[in-house]
């Protein structure tokens, strides 16, 4: 039987005549009385009519009526918090009956709060006999708070512009209906440092339900600028820096056995275990599956040391060894996934210069010999062109003189082919593949010191010839060159007359060199430069007069 009940909180503790309030009407035959939903007769619900009917019951065959009404309701029920409930909201619905006539039914609502609560139904007949039943409610909170962020969820600030929080609020239907709910914020915005900052807003109720919202704030430079970021945990000289597939940067070696990762999101460094050896003058190549192969730059007895780093696991493992110990060699990951290593020397800073080359197969973890270089070389560059050819350029030969010779490695036929020579011998130079497939060679140690400022371009559009590409403002060696938005950023390096450099320069393939760009915070050479995103390059370590510890790092950012 459905009993219409008006659920209003102010009913609590107050008696209401069910006949008058709910339109519940009862048959008059004593001994056969049950609840019905018939329309009341005129005046039937007034106090006078109720008293008259009570008197009729007393004078009827039910008199005296000592039998209480019968009421049953669900023993248990479950509801979500933040609502009003009565026993009539439970299943099965309550049932009410009496041997004569029911005077009233009362179902008092409760406001559901998390935990255990009870609702009651009370019944009284015309003779004053009463009965009741109770429903035990388990009140749950399965809904999370709701966070509302004022203002945009993506913001942009100019470098140096203060960040002002637009505001936020949260509401939880169960715990603070109509009020404010506490919100915790993690993250911060440093408007003096270009980059993308993420603020995280979190609200959790007592039942553990959580809502999380984020706001992204981009701080943009209006002109090129370089700012310091977190220091490395170890000195970094003659190290490598490898961009990982997770967006972080792995730094290995450089007079330290420990390795570490840079997190661009937090601008912090974290140790990632110790490799099996301390590497210097080594190479670090990212494999197609995301692992990093560290080759050479270390030995155990007379054998080389090669190892793998797995960023997904944060673990190091041994792998197959090269056929010979190598320092100051070069490596490149080919389009077939294998790693080509060529040249180098058998000891750090001295020893025979090598012409041998070998291939690492990630599928087997083993090395195999490939055709040797036509010219033994160390401190040279290896560059993978879009057509699959690898360019070995410059370096130092067996006589210690910078080489101008260049050769191509054809991976399809596993052979080295002669290529046009550069205009001058170069070592400790840089080689950068441009967006158009041409190769830009910049600076380096040259026999004529004045040529250390020059650059030249290998044109692969058809003729495969070298062309002059202008000159930097100063000669540099052991600098870095990074392709950023189609342009080449050159940072730091060493100049034989002025020493270690703070300066940077920019090369545009369309317009050439544009002179000095933003200054670095530290003078650096033999450092590393790794592109983080379309606008940002991470500079790490290197020899420095200002930072002898070689632990500083900085972010070079374009507008």
VOROMI-114517 format. One record per residue (C-alpha): residue number from 1; x, y, z. Coordinates in steps of 0.1 Angstrom, whole numbers, plus 2048, in hexadecimal, padded with zeros to 3 digits. Example, Ala and Ser with C-alpha at 12.3 -4.5 7.8 and 13.67 -1.06 7.14 Angstrom:
+-----+------+-------+-----+
! num ! east ! north !  up !
+-----+------+-------+-----+
!   1 !  87B !   7D3 ! 84E !
!   2 !  889 !   7F5 ! 847 !
+-----+------+-------+-----+
END
This chain:
+-----+------+-------+-----+
! num ! east ! north !  up !
+-----+------+-------+-----+
!   1 !  800 !   800 ! 800 !
!   2 !  80E !   822 ! 7F7 !
!   3 !  80A !   83C ! 811 !
!   4 !  810 !   860 ! 805 !
!   5 !  827 !   871 ! 81D !
!   6 !  832 !   896 ! 81C !
!   7 !  858 !   895 ! 824 !
!   8 !  860 !   8B5 ! 836 !
!   9 !  87C !   8B7 ! 84F !
!  10 !  867 !   8CD ! 867 !
!  11 !  84F !   8B0 ! 86C !
!  12 !  869 !   89F ! 882 !
!  13 !  85A !   897 ! 8A5 !
!  14 !  837 !   8A5 ! 89C !
!  15 !  818 !   890 ! 898 !
!  16 !  803 !   894 ! 879 !
!  17 !  7E1 !   885 ! 872 !
!  18 !  7E8 !   86E ! 855 !
!  19 !  7C3 !   86F ! 84B !
!  20 !  7C3 !   895 ! 847 !
!  21 !  7E7 !   89A ! 83B !
!  22 !  7EB !   87D ! 822 !
!  23 !  7C8 !   877 ! 816 !
!  24 !  7C8 !   854 ! 825 !
!  25 !  7A5 !   847 ! 82B !
!  26 !  799 !   828 ! 83C !
!  27 !  77B !   812 ! 839 !
!  28 !  762 !   813 ! 856 !
!  29 !  759 !   7EE ! 85A !
!  30 !  768 !   7E4 ! 87C !
!  31 !  77D !   7C4 ! 879 !
!  32 !  782 !   7CA ! 854 !
!  33 !  795 !   7EB ! 855 !
!  34 !  7B2 !   7F0 ! 83C !
!  35 !  7C3 !   80E ! 82D !
!  36 !  7B4 !   81B ! 80D !
!  37 !  7BA !   838 ! 7F6 !
!  38 !  795 !   842 ! 7F1 !
!  39 !  78B !   866 ! 7EE !
!  40 !  77F !   874 ! 80F !
!  41 !  75B !   87E ! 815 !
!  42 !  753 !   8A2 ! 81B !
!  43 !  75F !   8AB ! 83E !
!  44 !  76E !   889 ! 844 !
!  45 !  791 !   897 ! 84C !
!  46 !  786 !   8B2 ! 864 !
!  47 !  78D !   8AE ! 88A !
!  48 !  767 !   8AC ! 890 !
!  49 !  762 !   890 ! 877 !
!  50 !  77F !   87C ! 885 !
!  51 !  772 !   87F ! 8A8 !
!  52 !  750 !   874 ! 89C !
!  53 !  75E !   855 ! 88B !
!  54 !  773 !   84D ! 8AA !
!  55 !  753 !   84E ! 8BE !
!  56 !  742 !   838 ! 8A5 !
!  57 !  75E !   81E ! 8A9 !
!  58 !  75A !   81F ! 8CE !
!  59 !  735 !   819 ! 8CB !
!  60 !  73A !   7FE ! 8B1 !
!  61 !  73F !   7D9 ! 8B5 !
!  62 !  765 !   7E0 ! 8B7 !
!  63 !  760 !   7EF ! 8D9 !
!  64 !  774 !   7E9 ! 8ED !
!  65 !  791 !   7E8 ! 8D3 !
!  66 !  7B1 !   7DC ! 8E3 !
!  67 !  7C2 !   7CF ! 8C4 !
!  68 !  7DE !   7E5 ! 8B7 !
!  69 !  7E3 !   7EC ! 892 !
!  70 !  7FC !   7D7 ! 87E !
!  71 !  818 !   7E9 ! 86C !
!  72 !  836 !   7DA ! 85A !
!  73 !  853 !   7EB ! 848 !
!  74 !  875 !   7E1 ! 839 !
!  75 !  88E !   7D7 ! 854 !
!  76 !  8AC !   7E6 ! 841 !
!  77 !  8B2 !   7FE ! 824 !
!  78 !  8CF !   810 ! 813 !
!  79 !  8CF !   834 ! 808 !
!  80 !  8E7 !   84F ! 7FC !
!  81 !  8EE !   86B ! 815 !
!  82 !  8E1 !   88E ! 811 !
!  83 !  8BC !   885 ! 80B !
!  84 !  89D !   882 ! 821 !
!  85 !  88F !   85F ! 825 !
!  86 !  873 !   84D ! 837 !
!  87 !  86A !   829 ! 83A !
!  88 !  854 !   82D ! 81C !
!  89 !  874 !   831 ! 807 !
!  90 !  87F !   80E ! 810 !
!  91 !  875 !   7EE ! 7FE !
!  92 !  85E !   7DD ! 805 !
!  93 !  846 !   7F9 ! 80C !
!  94 !  836 !   7FA ! 82F !
!  95 !  814 !   7EA ! 834 !
!  96 !  7FA !   7F5 ! 84E !
!  97 !  7D9 !   7E5 ! 85A !
!  98 !  7C1 !   7E5 ! 877 !
!  99 !  7A4 !   7D0 ! 883 !
! 100 !  78E !   7EE ! 886 !
! 101 !  798 !   811 ! 87A !
! 102 !  7BA !   823 ! 878 !
! 103 !  7BC !   845 ! 886 !
! 104 !  7DE !   850 ! 878 !
! 105 !  7FF !   845 ! 868 !
! 106 !  81F !   859 ! 86E !
! 107 !  83F !   855 ! 85A !
! 108 !  859 !   86E ! 866 !
! 109 !  875 !   876 ! 84D !
! 110 !  89A !   878 ! 856 !
! 111 !  8B7 !   88A ! 845 !
! 112 !  8CF !   86E ! 83A !
! 113 !  8F2 !   872 ! 848 !
! 114 !  90E !   859 ! 843 !
! 115 !  90B !   83C ! 85B !
! 116 !  8EE !   829 ! 86A !
! 117 !  8CC !   839 ! 870 !
! 118 !  8A8 !   82E ! 876 !
! 119 !  886 !   839 ! 869 !
! 120 !  865 !   831 ! 87A !
! 121 !  840 !   82D ! 871 !
! 122 !  827 !   831 ! 88D !
! 123 !  802 !   827 ! 88A !
! 124 !  7E5 !   82E ! 8A2 !
! 125 !  7C1 !   821 ! 89F !
! 126 !  7A1 !   832 ! 8AA !
! 127 !  7A2 !   822 ! 8CC !
! 128 !  7C5 !   82F ! 8D3 !
! 129 !  7D7 !   80E ! 8CD !
! 130 !  7F9 !   814 ! 8BB !
! 131 !  815 !   801 ! 8AA !
! 132 !  835 !   80A ! 899 !
! 133 !  852 !   7FC ! 884 !
! 134 !  875 !   807 ! 87C !
! 135 !  88C !   806 ! 85E !
! 136 !  8B1 !   805 ! 863 !
! 137 !  8C3 !   81A ! 848 !
! 138 !  8E7 !   817 ! 83D !
! 139 !  8EF !   839 ! 82F !
! 140 !  90B !   83A ! 816 !
! 141 !  920 !   856 ! 806 !
! 142 !  92B !   84B ! 7E3 !
! 143 !  92C !   86D ! 7D3 !
! 144 !  94C !   882 ! 7D2 !
! 145 !  94D !   8A7 ! 7DB !
! 146 !  94B !   8BE ! 7BD !
! 147 !  967 !   8D8 ! 7B7 !
! 148 !  95F !   8F7 ! 7A3 !
! 149 !  97C !   90B ! 795 !
! 150 !  976 !   930 ! 78F !
! 151 !  986 !   93E ! 771 !
! 152 !  997 !   92B ! 754 !
! 153 !  9A6 !   909 ! 759 !
! 154 !  9C2 !   912 ! 740 !
! 155 !  9D4 !   933 ! 746 !
! 156 !  9F1 !   945 ! 735 !
! 157 !  A09 !   95D ! 747 !
! 158 !  A25 !   972 ! 739 !
! 159 !  A46 !   96C ! 749 !
! 160 !  A47 !   980 ! 769 !
! 161 !  A22 !   986 ! 76B !
! 162 !  A15 !   97C ! 78E !
! 163 !  9FD !   95F ! 790 !
! 164 !  9DC !   967 ! 7A2 !
! 165 !  9C6 !   949 ! 7AC !
! 166 !  9A4 !   94E ! 79B !
! 167 !  993 !   93B ! 7B7 !
! 168 !  982 !   919 ! 7BE !
! 169 !  968 !   90A ! 7D4 !
! 170 !  95A !   8E7 ! 7DC !
! 171 !  939 !   8DA ! 7E8 !
! 172 !  930 !   8B8 ! 7F6 !
! 173 !  90B !   8AF ! 7F7 !
! 174 !  90E !   899 ! 816 !
! 175 !  927 !   8AB ! 82C !
! 176 !  921 !   8D0 ! 826 !
! 177 !  901 !   8D5 ! 814 !
! 178 !  901 !   8FA ! 80B !
! 179 !  923 !   901 ! 81A !
! 180 !  947 !   901 ! 80F !
! 181 !  95D !   8E2 ! 80E !
! 182 !  983 !   8E2 ! 813 !
! 183 !  999 !   8DF ! 7F5 !
! 184 !  9BE !   8D8 ! 7F4 !
! 185 !  9D5 !   8E6 ! 7D9 !
! 186 !  9F6 !   8D7 ! 7CD !
! 187 !  A0E !   8E6 ! 7B5 !
! 188 !  A19 !   90A ! 7B1 !
! 189 !  A20 !   923 ! 795 !
! 190 !  A42 !   934 ! 792 !
! 191 !  A3B !   951 ! 77A !
! 192 !  A60 !   958 ! 779 !
! 193 !  A67 !   937 ! 767 !
! 194 !  A58 !   92F ! 745 !
! 195 !  A45 !   90E ! 743 !
! 196 !  A25 !   8FD ! 749 !
! 197 !  A18 !   8FA ! 76D !
! 198 !  9FC !   8E3 ! 779 !
! 199 !  9E8 !   8EC ! 798 !
! 200 !  9D4 !   8CF ! 7A6 !
! 201 !  9B5 !   8D5 ! 7BC !
! 202 !  9A9 !   8B8 ! 7D1 !
! 203 !  98A !   8B3 ! 7E8 !
! 204 !  984 !   893 ! 7FB !
! 205 !  966 !   88B ! 812 !
! 206 !  966 !   875 ! 831 !
! 207 !  95B !   857 ! 81D !
! 208 !  97A !   85A ! 807 !
! 209 !  969 !   867 ! 7E8 !
! 210 !  97F !   87F ! 7D5 !
! 211 !  97C !   89A ! 7BA !
! 212 !  99B !   8A7 ! 7A8 !
! 213 !  99D !   8C5 ! 791 !
! 214 !  9BC !   8D4 ! 780 !
! 215 !  9C5 !   8F6 ! 773 !
! 216 !  9E2 !   8FA ! 75A !
! 217 !  9F6 !   91A ! 75B !
! 218 !  A0F !   921 ! 73F !
! 219 !  A2A !   93B ! 745 !
! 220 !  A37 !   947 ! 724 !
! 221 !  A56 !   95A ! 71C !
! 222 !  A53 !   979 ! 707 !
! 223 !  A77 !   974 ! 6FA !
! 224 !  A90 !   958 ! 6FD !
! 225 !  A9B !   953 ! 721 !
! 226 !  AAE !   93A ! 736 !
! 227 !  AA5 !   934 ! 75A !
! 228 !  AB4 !   91C ! 774 !
! 229 !  AA1 !   8FD ! 77D !
! 230 !  AA8 !   8E2 ! 797 !
! 231 !  ACC !   8D6 ! 79C !
! 232 !  AD6 !   8B3 ! 794 !
! 233 !  ADE !   89D ! 7B1 !
! 234 !  B01 !   895 ! 7A4 !
! 235 !  B1C !   8A8 ! 790 !
! 236 !  B16 !   8A4 ! 76B !
! 237 !  B35 !   8A6 ! 754 !
! 238 !  B39 !   892 ! 733 !
! 239 !  B16 !   883 ! 73A !
! 240 !  AF8 !   87C ! 724 !
! 241 !  AD5 !   889 ! 725 !
! 242 !  ABA !   874 ! 713 !
! 243 !  A95 !   87E ! 70F !
! 244 !  A7E !   862 ! 71A !
! 245 !  A5D !   858 ! 70C !
! 246 !  A4C !   863 ! 72D !
! 247 !  A58 !   887 ! 728 !
! 248 !  A74 !   885 ! 741 !
! 249 !  A99 !   887 ! 73A !
! 250 !  AB2 !   86D ! 745 !
! 251 !  AD5 !   879 ! 74F !
! 252 !  AF0 !   85F ! 752 !
! 253 !  B15 !   860 ! 75A !
! 254 !  B2E !   87B ! 75C !
! 255 !  B45 !   871 ! 779 !
! 256 !  B27 !   863 ! 78C !
! 257 !  B19 !   840 ! 78C !
! 258 !  AF6 !   84C ! 795 !
! 259 !  ADC !   855 ! 77B !
! 260 !  ABE !   86C ! 77F !
! 261 !  A9F !   878 ! 76D !
! 262 !  A93 !   89C ! 769 !
! 263 !  A6D !   8A1 ! 76C !
! 264 !  A63 !   8BF ! 757 !
! 265 !  A41 !   8C1 ! 76A !
! 266 !  A51 !   8C5 ! 78C !
! 267 !  A72 !   8D3 ! 780 !
! 268 !  A84 !   8BB ! 797 !
! 269 !  A9D !   89E ! 795 !
! 270 !  A9A !   87C ! 7A3 !
! 271 !  AB3 !   85F ! 7A6 !
! 272 !  AAB !   841 ! 791 !
! 273 !  AC3 !   827 ! 79E !
! 274 !  AE7 !   821 ! 797 !
! 275 !  AF4 !   814 ! 776 !
! 276 !  B0D !   7F8 ! 778 !
! 277 !  B2A !   80F ! 76F !
! 278 !  B33 !   834 ! 76F !
! 279 !  B32 !   83F ! 74A !
! 280 !  B45 !   85C ! 73A !
! 281 !  B49 !   863 ! 715 !
! 282 !  B2D !   84A ! 70F !
! 283 !  B0D !   84A ! 6FB !
! 284 !  AE9 !   846 ! 705 !
! 285 !  ACF !   83C ! 6EA !
! 286 !  AAA !   839 ! 6EF !
! 287 !  A9C !   819 ! 6E0 !
! 288 !  A7A !   816 ! 6CE !
! 289 !  A6B !   805 ! 6ED !
! 290 !  A75 !   823 ! 704 !
! 291 !  A93 !   813 ! 714 !
! 292 !  AB5 !   824 ! 713 !
! 293 !  AD5 !   813 ! 709 !
! 294 !  AF5 !   821 ! 71A !
! 295 !  B13 !   816 ! 707 !
! 296 !  B39 !   81A ! 70D !
! 297 !  B4A !   834 ! 723 !
! 298 !  B51 !   81A ! 73D !
! 299 !  B63 !   7F9 ! 740 !
! 300 !  B65 !   7DC ! 758 !
! 301 !  B88 !   7CD ! 755 !
! 302 !  B8E !   7CC ! 730 !
! 303 !  B69 !   7CA ! 726 !
! 304 !  B52 !   7E6 ! 71E !
! 305 !  B32 !   7EC ! 732 !
! 306 !  B10 !   7EF ! 722 !
! 307 !  AEF !   7F1 ! 733 !
! 308 !  ACA !   7F9 ! 72F !
! 309 !  AB3 !   810 ! 742 !
! 310 !  A8E !   809 ! 743 !
! 311 !  A7B !   829 ! 74C !
! 312 !  A5A !   816 ! 751 !
! 313 !  A6B !   802 ! 76D !
! 314 !  A86 !   81A ! 778 !
! 315 !  A9F !   7FE ! 776 !
! 316 !  AC1 !   7F7 ! 766 !
! 317 !  ACB !   7D6 ! 756 !
! 318 !  AE9 !   7C8 ! 745 !
! 319 !  AE9 !   7C1 ! 720 !
! 320 !  B01 !   7B4 ! 706 !
! 321 !  B24 !   7C3 ! 704 !
! 322 !  B35 !   7D5 ! 6E7 !
! 323 !  B53 !   7C4 ! 6D8 !
! 324 !  B6A !   7DF ! 6E4 !
! 325 !  B6C !   7FA ! 6FF !
! 326 !  B62 !   81C ! 6F0 !
! 327 !  B64 !   840 ! 6FC !
! 328 !  B5A !   85F ! 6E9 !
! 329 !  B49 !   84B ! 6CE !
! 330 !  B27 !   853 ! 6BF !
! 331 !  B06 !   841 ! 6BD !
! 332 !  AE5 !   844 ! 6AB !
! 333 !  AC4 !   830 ! 6AC !
! 334 !  ABC !   825 ! 689 !
! 335 !  A99 !   824 ! 67A !
! 336 !  A99 !   7FE ! 67D !
! 337 !  A9D !   801 ! 6A3 !
! 338 !  AC1 !   7F6 ! 6A5 !
! 339 !  ADD !   80D ! 6B3 !
! 340 !  AFC !   815 ! 69E !
! 341 !  B1C !   81C ! 6B2 !
! 342 !  B3B !   828 ! 6A0 !
! 343 !  B5E !   834 ! 6A7 !
! 344 !  B6B !   840 ! 6C8 !
! 345 !  B8B !   837 ! 6DA !
! 346 !  B95 !   81B ! 6F1 !
! 347 !  B9B !   830 ! 70F !
! 348 !  B90 !   851 ! 71D !
! 349 !  BA3 !   86F ! 70F !
! 350 !  BBC !   859 ! 6FD !
! 351 !  BC2 !   837 ! 6ED !
! 352 !  BBE !   82B ! 6CA !
! 353 !  BA3 !   83B ! 6B5 !
! 354 !  B89 !   822 ! 6A8 !
! 355 !  B7A !   81D ! 686 !
! 356 !  B65 !   7FF ! 690 !
! 357 !  B3F !   800 ! 692 !
! 358 !  B25 !   7E9 ! 6A0 !
! 359 !  AFF !   7E5 ! 6A2 !
! 360 !  AEA !   7DF ! 6C1 !
! 361 !  ACA !   7CB ! 6BC !
! 362 !  AB0 !   7D2 ! 6D8 !
! 363 !  A9E !   7B2 ! 6CF !
! 364 !  ABB !   79C ! 6D9 !
! 365 !  ACF !   7B3 ! 6EF !
! 366 !  AEE !   7AB ! 6DB !
! 367 !  B08 !   7BD ! 6C6 !
! 368 !  B14 !   7B5 ! 6A4 !
! 369 !  B30 !   7C3 ! 68F !
! 370 !  B28 !   7D8 ! 671 !
! 371 !  B3F !   7E8 ! 657 !
! 372 !  B5A !   7FF ! 666 !
! 373 !  B5D !   824 ! 65F !
! 374 !  B73 !   82E ! 642 !
! 375 !  B86 !   845 ! 65A !
! 376 !  B8C !   83E ! 67F !
! 377 !  B7E !   85B ! 694 !
! 378 !  B74 !   866 ! 6B7 !
! 379 !  B60 !   884 ! 6C4 !
! 380 !  B4D !   884 ! 6A3 !
! 381 !  B27 !   886 ! 69D !
! 382 !  B0F !   86D ! 68F !
! 383 !  AEE !   87A ! 680 !
! 384 !  AD0 !   867 ! 673 !
! 385 !  AC2 !   877 ! 654 !
! 386 !  A9D !   873 ! 649 !
! 387 !  AA7 !   85C ! 62D !
! 388 !  AB7 !   843 ! 645 !
! 389 !  ADC !   84C ! 63E !
! 390 !  AF2 !   853 ! 65C !
! 391 !  B0C !   86F ! 659 !
! 392 !  B2D !   86B ! 66B !
! 393 !  B3E !   88E ! 66C !
! 394 !  B5F !   89A ! 678 !
! 395 !  B6F !   890 ! 699 !
! 396 !  B93 !   889 ! 6A0 !
! 397 !  BA8 !   870 ! 68C !
! 398 !  BC5 !   85A ! 697 !
! 399 !  BDD !   877 ! 693 !
! 400 !  BC8 !   88D ! 6AB !
! 401 !  BBF !   8A6 ! 690 !
! 402 !  B9B !   8B1 ! 68B !
! 403 !  B8B !   89F ! 66D !
! 404 !  B78 !   8AF ! 650 !
! 405 !  B6F !   88E ! 641 !
! 406 !  B4A !   882 ! 641 !
! 407 !  B3B !   860 ! 639 !
! 408 !  B19 !   850 ! 636 !
! 409 !  B0D !   830 ! 646 !
! 410 !  AF4 !   81D ! 631 !
! 411 !  AE0 !   807 ! 649 !
! 412 !  ACF !   7F5 ! 62D !
! 413 !  AF1 !   7E7 ! 61F !
! 414 !  B05 !   7EB ! 640 !
! 415 !  B20 !   7FF ! 630 !
! 416 !  B32 !   821 ! 633 !
! 417 !  B33 !   837 ! 614 !
! 418 !  B4A !   855 ! 60E !
! 419 !  B38 !   877 ! 610 !
! 420 !  B43 !   89B ! 608 !
! 421 !  B5B !   8A9 ! 622 !
! 422 !  B54 !   8C8 ! 637 !
! 423 !  B67 !   8E8 ! 630 !
! 424 !  B7D !   8E3 ! 64F !
! 425 !  B86 !   8C9 ! 668 !
! 426 !  B6F !   8C9 ! 687 !
! 427 !  B6C !   8B7 ! 6A8 !
! 428 !  B57 !   8C0 ! 6C7 !
! 429 !  B3E !   8CF ! 6AE !
! 430 !  B19 !   8CA ! 6AB !
! 431 !  B04 !   8BA ! 690 !
! 432 !  ADE !   8C2 ! 68D !
! 433 !  AC6 !   8B3 ! 674 !
! 434 !  AAE !   8CF ! 669 !
! 435 !  A89 !   8CC ! 661 !
! 436 !  A92 !   8CC ! 63C !
! 437 !  AA9 !   8AE ! 63F !
! 438 !  AC9 !   8C2 ! 63C !
! 439 !  AE5 !   8BF ! 655 !
! 440 !  AF4 !   8DD ! 667 !
! 441 !  B17 !   8DB ! 675 !
! 442 !  B20 !   8F6 ! 68E !
! 443 !  B41 !   901 ! 69E !
! 444 !  B5A !   8E8 ! 6AE !
! 445 !  B7F !   8E7 ! 6B3 !
! 446 !  B90 !   8EF ! 692 !
! 447 !  BB4 !   8F3 ! 688 !
! 448 !  BAD !   917 ! 680 !
! 449 !  B9D !   925 ! 6A0 !
! 450 !  B8A !   93F ! 68C !
! 451 !  B77 !   924 ! 67A !
! 452 !  B68 !   918 ! 69B !
! 453 !  B4C !   931 ! 696 !
! 454 !  B42 !   925 ! 674 !
! 455 !  B26 !   90F ! 66A !
! 456 !  B1F !   8FA ! 64B !
! 457 !  B01 !   8E9 ! 63C !
! 458 !  AFF !   8C7 ! 62C !
! 459 !  AE5 !   8CB ! 611 !
! 460 !  AD2 !   8AB ! 60C !
! 461 !  AB9 !   8B9 ! 5F3 !
! 462 !  ACB !   8AA ! 5D6 !
! 463 !  AF0 !   8B3 ! 5D2 !
! 464 !  AFB !   8A7 ! 5F5 !
! 465 !  B14 !   8C3 ! 5F8 !
! 466 !  B20 !   8D9 ! 614 !
! 467 !  B18 !   8FE ! 614 !
! 468 !  B23 !   91A ! 62C !
! 469 !  B09 !   921 ! 646 !
! 470 !  B17 !   942 ! 654 !
! 471 !  B29 !   947 ! 675 !
! 472 !  B20 !   94A ! 699 !
! 473 !  B2A !   969 ! 6AD !
! 474 !  B46 !   956 ! 6BD !
! 475 !  B58 !   935 ! 6B9 !
! 476 !  B4C !   918 ! 6CE !
! 477 !  B54 !   8F4 ! 6D5 !
! 478 !  B43 !   8DB ! 6EC !
! 479 !  B24 !   8EF ! 6EA !
! 480 !  B00 !   8E2 ! 6E3 !
! 481 !  AE9 !   8E7 ! 6C5 !
! 482 !  AC4 !   8DF ! 6C8 !
! 483 !  AA9 !   8E1 ! 6AE !
! 484 !  A8C !   8F5 ! 6BC !
! 485 !  A6E !   8FF ! 6A6 !
! 486 !  A83 !   8FC ! 686 !
! 487 !  AA0 !   911 ! 694 !
! 488 !  AC1 !   906 ! 6A4 !
! 489 !  AC9 !   912 ! 6C7 !
! 490 !  AEE !   912 ! 6CF !
! 491 !  AF8 !   915 ! 6F4 !
! 492 !  B18 !   919 ! 708 !
! 493 !  B38 !   909 ! 6FC !
! 494 !  B5D !   912 ! 6FF !
! 495 !  B6F !   92E ! 6EE !
! 496 !  B95 !   92D ! 6ED !
! 497 !  B97 !   952 ! 6F4 !
! 498 !  B7A !   959 ! 70C !
! 499 !  B76 !   938 ! 71C !
! 500 !  B55 !   927 ! 727 !
! 501 !  B37 !   938 ! 718 !
! 502 !  B16 !   945 ! 727 !
! 503 !  B09 !   950 ! 705 !
! 504 !  AF1 !   93F ! 6ED !
! 505 !  AEA !   945 ! 6C8 !
! 506 !  ACE !   93C ! 6B0 !
! 507 !  AD0 !   930 ! 68C !
! 508 !  AB2 !   933 ! 675 !
! 509 !  AB4 !   91E ! 655 !
! 510 !  AA2 !   93A ! 643 !
! 511 !  AB5 !   959 ! 650 !
! 512 !  AD5 !   94B ! 65F !
! 513 !  AE5 !   955 ! 680 !
! 514 !  AD4 !   970 ! 695 !
! 515 !  AF0 !   978 ! 6AD !
! 516 !  AEF !   973 ! 6D3 !
! 517 !  ACF !   967 ! 6E3 !
! 518 !  AC7 !   962 ! 708 !
! 519 !  AE4 !   95E ! 720 !
! 520 !  AE7 !   93F ! 735 !
! 521 !  AE7 !   941 ! 75B !
! 522 !  B08 !   92C ! 75C !
! 523 !  B25 !   92A ! 744 !
! 524 !  B26 !   907 ! 736 !
! 525 !  B38 !   8F0 ! 71E !
! 526 !  B36 !   8CA ! 71A !
! 527 !  B13 !   8CD ! 727 !
! 528 !  AF3 !   8BE ! 718 !
! 529 !  AD4 !   8CE ! 709 !
! 530 !  AB3 !   8BB ! 706 !
! 531 !  A93 !   8C7 ! 6F7 !
! 532 !  A76 !   8C4 ! 70F !
! 533 !  A5A !   8D2 ! 6FA !
! 534 !  A54 !   8E9 ! 6DC !
! 535 !  A62 !   907 ! 6F0 !
! 536 !  A7A !   8FA ! 70B !
! 537 !  A9D !   8EB ! 70C !
! 538 !  AAC !   8DC ! 72B !
! 539 !  AD2 !   8E4 ! 730 !
! 540 !  AE4 !   8CE ! 749 !
! 541 !  B06 !   8CF ! 75A !
! 542 !  B27 !   8D3 ! 747 !
! 543 !  B48 !   8E4 ! 750 !
! 544 !  B42 !   906 ! 75F !
! 545 !  B56 !   921 ! 770 !
! 546 !  B38 !   92D ! 783 !
! 547 !  B2B !   90B ! 78C !
! 548 !  B49 !   8F4 ! 793 !
! 549 !  B31 !   8DA ! 7A2 !
! 550 !  B21 !   8D6 ! 780 !
! 551 !  AFF !   8D0 ! 78F !
! 552 !  AEB !   8ED ! 782 !
! 553 !  AD1 !   8EA ! 767 !
! 554 !  ABC !   904 ! 755 !
! 555 !  A9E !   907 ! 73E !
! 556 !  AA3 !   91B ! 71E !
! 557 !  A81 !   926 ! 712 !
! 558 !  A75 !   936 ! 6F2 !
! 559 !  A56 !   94D ! 6F1 !
+-----+------+-------+-----+
END
